[in-house]
């Protein structure tokens, strides 16, 4: 009999394992977006919501004292005897940061949370690279932070994929590993943009101080809380009677008798934890979505992430 919560599929070994043909086809028409008006530091290829002075005309607005007279539309002035400025759609660089939790608790579930997080990061990163956004990706655990920075263009997709395939689960946390990681990563940001954290968020700490490091800095923050089906509904997944559990982070067995009352108590604690993470994300002006590791990524992209404004 297979062990409870152990992934029955082999881990991905190729980029094709991370991105199947159906997912690749679905991604072709998608683009990562920001809900905020961002001012990138580098010239880019993304159409900005910010009105600037590039080549594509957008609108007029009345002149106010201090405006640059070079942008006055003198043809309008000749007709209306009033000063109006030409407004244009600027293009700006969008910086995308993907942060993956590589702690031992992610290496659990059927399907594995770790495999799912890497596949989802690969999909989001590939969409961003195809749109010529600037992509950085990092993973963290008790061993510290590993990072790949400043990828740009579809030609860097394979590099992103190989980096993800090379990542391994690290050591247990020695403290607030999420907070430590984000404090390391925040100073490396080149301009503000979109920051996406993929984690089960099952550590004991309140995630709000850690998330403020990114969300408080002006990034458009998204928290994707990846949970295994066996964590979401252990009773429905076959956990019942006398079982022997082992701590995924620190080891050590615990024998318990699974009863309906115990499952209700567990579910209440899980719901409270998910709500805590949701409140923390919203408290930073970000979004939160709890997603099962058995969720089809194509459906996730075209459904909840699209309706939530992360992709379009």
C-alpha positions in Angstrom: 0.0 0.0 0.0 1.5 3.4 -0.9 2.4 5.8 1.9 -0.1 8.5 2.7 0.8 11.8 1.1 3.8 10.4 -0.9 3.8 11.5 -4.6 3.4 8.4 -6.8 4.8 10.2 -9.8 8.6 10.7 -10.4 9.9 14.2 -10.1 10.3 16.3 -13.3 13.6 15.7 -15.1 13.1 17.8 -18.3 11.5 21.1 -19.2 8.8 19.1 -21.0 8.0 17.5 -17.7 7.5 21.0 -16.2 5.4 22.3 -19.2 3.3 19.9 -21.2 2.1 20.7 -24.7 -1.5 21.6 -23.5 -0.1 24.1 -21.0 2.3 25.6 -23.6 -0.6 26.1 -26.0 -2.7 27.8 -23.3 0.1 30.1 -22.2 0.7 31.5 -25.7 -2.1 34.0 -25.5 -1.5 35.1 -21.8 0.5 38.0 -20.4 1.4 38.7 -16.8 0.0 42.1 -15.7 0.1 44.5 -12.8 -2.8 45.9 -11.0 -0.7 49.0 -10.1 0.6 51.8 -12.2 4.3 51.1 -12.2 7.3 53.2 -13.2 10.1 50.9 -14.4 13.7 52.1 -14.3 14.6 50.5 -17.6 12.9 51.0 -21.0 10.9 47.9 -21.8 8.3 46.5 -24.2 5.3 46.4 -22.0 2.5 48.8 -22.7 2.1 50.9 -19.6 -1.0 52.3 -17.9 1.2 55.3 -17.1 0.8 58.2 -19.4 4.2 59.6 -20.5 5.8 61.0 -23.6 6.5 58.2 -26.0 5.5 57.8 -29.7 1.8 56.6 -29.3 -0.7 59.4 -28.7 -3.3 58.7 -26.0 -5.3 61.8 -25.0 -5.2 65.5 -24.1 -5.4 67.2 -20.7 -5.6 70.9 -19.8 -2.3 72.7 -19.3 -1.5 73.6 -15.7 1.3 76.0 -14.5 4.6 74.2 -14.5 3.9 71.9 -17.4 6.5 71.5 -20.2 5.4 73.8 -23.0 7.1 71.4 -25.5 4.1 69.1 -25.2 1.4 71.7 -25.8 -0.8 70.9 -28.8 -0.6 74.2 -30.7 -3.2 73.0 -33.2 -5.8 72.6 -30.5 -4.7 76.1 -29.1 -5.3 77.6 -32.5 -8.8 76.2 -32.7 -9.9 76.6 -29.0 -7.7 79.4 -27.7 -6.8 77.1 -24.8 -3.7 75.2 -23.8 -3.9 71.4 -23.8 -1.0 68.9 -23.4 -0.6 65.9 -25.6 -0.5 62.7 -23.5 1.1 59.5 -24.8 1.2 55.9 -23.8 4.7 55.1 -22.4 6.4 51.8 -22.5 8.0 50.7 -19.3 9.9 47.7 -17.9 8.0 45.3 -15.7 10.1 43.5 -13.2 8.9 40.0 -12.1 10.1 38.2 -9.0 9.1 34.6 -8.3 9.9 33.3 -4.8 9.6 29.5 -4.1 9.5 27.9 -0.7 12.1 25.1 -0.7 11.7 24.0 2.9 11.0 20.3 3.7 7.3 20.7 4.3 6.9 21.5 0.6 8.3 18.0 -0.3 5.1 16.3 0.6 1.7 15.5 -0.9 0.4 13.5 -3.9 0.9 15.4 -6.2 4.0 16.9 -4.5 3.7 20.6 -3.5 7.3 21.1 -4.5 6.8 19.8 -8.0 3.6 21.8 -8.4 5.2 25.0 -7.2 8.1 24.6 -9.7 5.7 23.8 -12.6 3.6 26.9 -11.7 6.7 29.0 -11.4 7.9 27.7 -14.8 4.5 28.6 -16.4 4.4 32.1 -14.9 8.0 32.8 -15.7 7.7 31.6 -19.3 4.7 33.8 -19.8 6.7 36.8 -18.5 9.7 36.0 -20.6 7.6 35.7 -23.7 6.3 39.2 -23.0 9.9 40.5 -22.5 9.4 41.2 -18.9 12.5 41.1 -16.7 12.3 37.9 -14.6 14.2 37.0 -11.4 13.5 33.8 -9.5 14.6 32.6 -6.0 14.1 29.7 -3.7 14.7 29.6 0.1 15.0 27.2 2.9 17.0 26.8 6.1 20.1 26.6 3.8 19.6 30.2 2.7 18.6 31.7 -0.6 19.4 30.7 -4.2 18.6 33.2 -6.9 18.7 33.6 -10.7 18.4 37.2 -11.8 17.5 39.4 -14.7 16.3 37.0 -17.4 14.7 38.6 -20.3 13.2 37.3 -23.6 11.9 34.0 -24.8 15.4 32.7 -25.4 16.0 32.5 -21.6 13.2 30.1 -21.0 15.4 27.0 -21.1 17.8 28.7 -18.5 14.8 29.2 -16.2 13.7 25.6 -16.7 17.1 24.1 -16.0 17.4 26.3 -12.9 14.1 25.0 -11.5 15.0 21.4 -12.3 18.2 21.8 -10.4 16.5 23.0 -7.2 16.3 20.6 -4.3 14.5 20.7 -1.0 16.7 22.3 1.6 17.2 22.1 5.4 14.5 22.9 7.9 14.0 26.5 9.0 16.3 27.9 11.6 13.8 30.8 12.2 11.7 33.0 10.1 13.0 31.7 6.8 10.5 33.6 4.6 11.2 36.9 6.3 15.0 36.3 6.1 14.7 35.4 2.4 12.6 38.5 1.5 14.9 40.8 3.4 17.8 39.4 1.3 15.8 39.6 -2.0 14.2 43.1 -1.6 17.5 45.1 -2.0 18.2 43.2 -5.3 15.0 44.5 -6.9 15.7 46.7 -10.0 12.6 48.7 -10.1 9.2 47.7 -8.7 6.9 45.2 -10.4 5.2 42.0 -9.6 6.3 39.7 -6.8 4.8 36.2 -6.5 5.4 34.0 -3.5 4.7 30.3 -3.8 4.7 28.5 -0.4 2.5 26.4 1.8 2.9 29.1 4.5 2.7 26.4 7.1 5.5 27.8 9.3 4.5 29.0 12.8 5.3 32.7 12.2 2.9 35.4 11.3 3.7 36.1 7.6 2.7 39.7 7.7 6.1 41.2 8.7 7.8 39.2 6.0 5.3 40.1 3.2 5.5 43.8 4.1 9.2 43.7 3.0 7.9 43.3 -0.6 4.4 44.6 -0.5 5.4 47.7 1.5 8.1 48.5 -1.1 5.5 49.0 -3.8 5.5 45.6 -5.5 2.3 44.1 -6.8 2.3 41.2 -4.4 0.6 37.8 -5.0 0.7 34.9 -2.5 -0.1 31.5 -3.9 -0.5 29.1 -1.0 0.1 25.6 -2.3 -1.5 22.8 -0.3 -1.6 19.1 -0.9 -5.0 17.4 -1.2 -4.1 15.3 1.8 -3.7 18.5 3.8 -6.9 20.1 2.6 -9.1 17.0 3.3 -7.1 14.2 5.0 -10.3 12.2 5.9 -11.5 12.3 2.3 -8.0 11.2 1.1 -8.1 8.1 3.2 -6.6 9.1 6.6 -8.5 7.2 9.2 -8.0 5.1 12.3 -4.5 4.6 13.9 -1.8 6.3 11.9 1.9 7.1 12.4 2.8 10.6 11.3 6.3 12.1 10.8 7.2 15.8 11.0 8.1 16.8 7.5 10.4 19.6 8.7 12.2 18.2 11.7 11.4 14.5 11.6 10.2 12.5 14.6 7.1 10.3 14.6 3.8 10.8 16.3 1.1 8.2 16.6 -2.5 9.4 16.5 -6.0 8.0 16.2 -7.9 9.8 13.5 -11.5 10.5 14.5 -14.1 12.8 13.1 -13.6 15.1 16.0 -9.8 15.3 15.4 -10.4 15.9 11.7 -12.8 18.8 12.5 -10.2 20.3 14.9 -7.5 20.0 12.3 -9.7 21.6 9.6 -10.4 24.5 11.9 -6.7 25.1 12.5 -5.9 24.8 8.8 -8.7 27.3 7.9 -7.4 29.7 10.6 -3.9 29.5 9.1 -5.1 30.1 5.6 -7.1 33.1 6.8 -4.0 34.4 8.6 -2.0 34.3 5.4 -4.9 35.8 3.4 -5.2 38.7 5.9 -1.4 39.2 5.8 -1.4 39.4 2.0 -4.4 41.8 1.9 -2.7 43.9 4.7 0.1 44.5 2.2 -2.2 45.4 -0.6 -1.6 42.0 -2.2 -3.7 39.1 -3.2 -4.0 35.5 -1.8 -5.1 32.3 -3.3 -5.0 28.8 -1.7 -4.5 26.2 -4.4 -4.4 22.4 -4.2 -1.4 20.7 -5.8 -3.8 18.6 -7.8 -5.2 21.7 -9.5 -4.8 21.8 -13.3 -2.3 24.6 -14.0 -4.0 25.5 -17.3 -7.3 25.9 -15.6 -5.7 27.9 -12.8 -4.1 30.3 -15.3 -7.2 30.7 -17.4 -9.6 30.8 -14.4 -8.7 32.2 -11.0 -5.4 33.9 -11.9 -7.0 35.5 -15.0 -10.1 36.7 -13.1 -7.9 37.9 -10.2 -6.0 40.1 -12.6 -2.6 38.4 -12.4 -2.7 37.4 -16.1 -4.7 38.6 -19.0 
